[in-house]
Amino acid sequence: MSIPDQDTQELLTLGTATLYEASGLDCFLDAAFRPAWDGAQVVGRAVPVSAQIGDNLALHHGIEAAGPGDVLVVDGGGAPFGYWGEVMGVAAQARGIRGLVIDGGVRDTQQLAALGFPVFSTAISIRGTIKQWPGTVGLAITLRGRVVRRGDIVVADRDGIVVLPAAEYDRILDASRSRAEKEESFMDRLRSGETTLDVYDFRPLGSPIRDPAR
């Protein structure tokens, strides 16, 4: 599916936490995935890639296979190798690829930041790679327990990463909008001085044992 430009900005404004909570799904990626440079954020369609540990040939094939609006989502086995750097970022950006999510390492983070090419990885590493196994491109992969399929919607920001099933996208977006509106009404009440215990109706859950001297 194609993601309208207005949806891209709205998804980033809603944020990964709201999208995850509103989805009702275990659609978040492991917290080990972090932005390779401060301020990185991305929305796009997933193109899954599976690479052999320490071998980045599959990523080069992924760049060729992906196009405008796509995000490469790579299983690099979580290994701390420099699978991706400035050269590949330039090549990907020229094809309209929006970003990279990889269970593995990347390098050239300062240059990637200068390019404005969003990268989320589980390691930063300058360790070199080989090029022997072409891997898989477009087939479903599993990243630390989460299945990622081609066409799933990837949203990544400073808080984390969600992978939204394409078939659930419209429902999740509607639910996220409703959640955001509800939370804003809660914020108004909190600003007026109400406690979180009352706004979220936590009091029926019990009271703490208190120091009787206080």
Number of C-alpha atoms within 10 A of each C-alpha: 11 11 14 10 10 8 12 14 13 13 20 16 12 15 22 23 16 19 28 20 16 19 21 10 15 13 19 21 18 16 10 14 21 23 24 24 20 13 12 19 23 25 26 25 29 30 29 28 28 27 23 19 18 22 20 25 18 24 28 16 15 26 24 13 15 22 19 15 19 29 32 29 29 29 25 26 17 20 18 21 23 21 31 27 19 19 11 15 23 15 14 25 18 13 16 15 24 25 27 25 25 28 25 26 25 26 21 19 21 14 16 23 17 11 13 17 23 27 28 29 24 22 22 20 19 16 13 14 15 13 13 12 14 18 17 19 24 19 12 16 21 13 19 13 11 15 15 26 22 21 21 24 26 28 24 30 22 15 14 21 28 26 28 27 21 17 12 13 17 12 11 22 20 13 17 23 17 12 17 17 11 11 13 11 12 16 15 11 15 14 9 9 9 13 13 14 11 12 14 9 10 12 11 8 8 7 8 6 6 7 6 5 4 4
